[in-house]
Amino acid sequence: MLPDHPTIAIVGAGAVGGYYGARLAQHRHDVHFLLRSDYDAIRRDGWTIRSIAGDFRLAPGQTQIYKDVREMPRCDLVIVTLKTTANDQFERIVGPLLKDDTAILTLQNGLGNEDRLAELFGPQRVLGGLAFVCANRLAPGVIHHIDHGMIRVGEFGGGSSERASRIARIFQSSNVPCEMLDDLRCGRWSKLVWNVPFNGLGAVLNLTTDRLIDDPAGVQLLSAIMREVIAAAEQLGMNMPADMVDRMMRHTQTMGAYRSSMQIDRQAARPMEVEAILGEPLRQAAKAAVPTPCLEMLYRLVKLVDNHSPSALQADSSGR
Amino acid sequence: MLPDHPTIAIVGAGAVGGYYGARLAQHRHDVHFLLRSDYDAIRRDGWTIRSIAGDFRLAPGQTQIYKDVREMPRCDLVIVTLKTTANDQFERIVGPLLKDDTAILTLQNGLGNEDRLAELFGPQRVLGGLAFVCANRLAPGVIHHIDHGMIRVGEFGGGSSERASRIARIFQSSNVPCEMLDDLRCGRWSKLVWNVPFNGLGAVLNLTTDRLIDDPAGVQLLSAIMREVIAAAEQLGMNMPADMVDRMMRHTQTMGAYRSSMQIDRQAARPMEVEAILGEPLRQAAKAAVPTPCLEMLYRLVKLVDNHSPSALQADSSGR
């Protein structure tokens, strides 16, 4: 059981972890941030949050930050907001934070994150959350919360739980809309129906969402990919609404010139979350024997872009 | 019949037309170039050819150039080297050059060019040629012939002909290796097995051939696309060698960091030959009921890149 006033660790304090962690701390929750490159700046200046839900600051004395996980207390709740490309660090940076009954909530993108945490630390600990939030890290400790913000939380094993509803209340009491999710897996796949095509094509073509949906060739590509993701989800036992493609297209029209996270990573020459967003869904579809030629091609295209980004090439040439 | 000393028109004097036309003129053939933007420079400075087969120049007095097709003589042989994106100009700029028995030889890329010329001017006039040449236009009238140079010429209707062999001898006598092709259609499709994947992926990803074949994801994409093109060709009645994919890969390894024409067009923000290289093969495969999901996706990706190149966007916004 989570205690009434749990100690909370935020592992991976980029835009998403920084925003939600700072909201929790603003509302007097006992939050401990694990930081790397931003540590010194936040030690000096604290957090500055510019948010559509209200700006605020946390002075250095109002935030508990660490750059070494071994100096952190073991916590009741560990919220994982690492980029999925760093999932090979789970053991090193999540392990030391765990007590016997610590709950782990991953707010990361895509598939496979809960599974990996469950393998390492036991499935009974693990919850997952979908963060529907648009936020950027403007500078170390400076986060811009641009739009949305809702989190949907569910148990890795499915179903409802007292623990999940307590986590939801913690967020709700911190000015973060939060809902419970009975079927986390179905929630993840539903989000993928949007994320796979818009992240994948955004990364490969370096085009914002409005450019993709304004072009007939773009609409054909998006629809073909969405239909494959939906077919895979249904074959895996989930029900998707019949009008899902249309619904996603209409929703995207309201978003303006939106850059997906993979497009942003491409532009910044940072590693992309290829496996969580494309590779793992592709592998699950293949296991279920669903033909996904477009998804497969998209995955390989994104891998090529990722392998040939300036940062990858630099790492490559310095390694030789 | 082609006369012993035919008058020859070169329609579209970019790198390919400029190089071959200048070679013919250098060897005393009666060549008439139709030019547009390069007319004034060539009027002033003539042609300068830097070539692995030997550099040469044609002074202004040694070349017959025109900027208006109506000032040109009707010719015995019209060699079409227009970019296929300008094929809607055939009537206007090929029509006035024709006598009753003028032969038309298109050296353009991809599929559909002979068909369109045959529709407009009669199939009995039409021949096609595959130009295996690597040449760049460095400046108006300045062509760099970098590598290869062989032409393979065949009748649109297939089979051998006295006319095709005479055209071959004209090229051969001008320091241009030239072979006859009994099955032009099979030659075109064989070339597409390379052109479709390397041009398409080169354009979408802005990657040279060496980058594509050095990456496992690239090899998987290239092979999948090649196999679809081969399957379409075979369903359409052509025989392709069993080891064609391997052969193309090995050949590409000898080419170094080669930029396909579509990648060059992308970098120069020029229109790409999307329909001739991708759209027409796709439509022919669809007619033959061959499933080509990768080719279809590649076609749409290239169209998106083409539609969103800086030049297309500029044209678009000025049109509104």
Contacts between the chains, C-beta under 8 A, distances in Angstrom:
chain1	res1	chain2	res2	distance
A	201	B	304	8.0
A	204	B	204	6.6
A	204	B	205	7.2
A	204	B	301	7.1
A	205	B	204	7.2
A	205	B	301	6.9
A	205	B	304	5.7
A	205	B	305	6.4
A	205	B	308	7.5
A	207	B	304	6.9
A	207	B	308	6.3
A	211	B	308	6.1
A	212	B	304	7.6
A	215	B	303	7.8
A	215	B	304	5.8
A	215	B	307	5.7
A	215	B	308	7.5
A	217	B	299	8.0
A	217	B	300	4.2
A	217	B	301	7.8
A	217	B	303	4.1
A	217	B	304	5.1
A	217	B	307	7.0
A	218	B	300	7.7
A	218	B	304	5.6
A	220	B	300	5.6
A	221	B	297	6.6
A	221	B	300	4.9
A	221	B	301	6.9
A	221	B	304	7.4
A	224	B	297	7.3
A	293	B	293	3.8
A	293	B	294	6.4
A	293	B	297	7.6
A	294	B	293	6.4
A	294	B	297	5.5
A	297	B	221	6.6
A	297	B	224	7.3
A	297	B	293	7.6
A	297	B	294	5.4
A	297	B	297	5.3
A	297	B	298	7.8
A	298	B	297	7.8
A	299	B	217	8.0
A	300	B	217	4.2
A	300	B	218	7.7
A	300	B	220	5.6
A	300	B	221	4.9
A	301	B	204	7.1
A	301	B	205	6.9
A	301	B	217	7.8
A	301	B	221	6.9
A	301	B	301	7.8
A	303	B	215	7.8
A	303	B	217	4.1
A	304	B	201	8.0
A	304	B	205	5.7
A	304	B	207	6.9
A	304	B	212	7.6
A	304	B	215	5.8
A	304	B	217	5.1
A	304	B	218	5.6
A	304	B	221	7.4
A	305	B	205	6.4
A	307	B	215	5.7
A	307	B	217	7.0
A	308	B	205	7.5
A	308	B	207	6.3
A	308	B	211	6.1
A	308	B	215	7.5
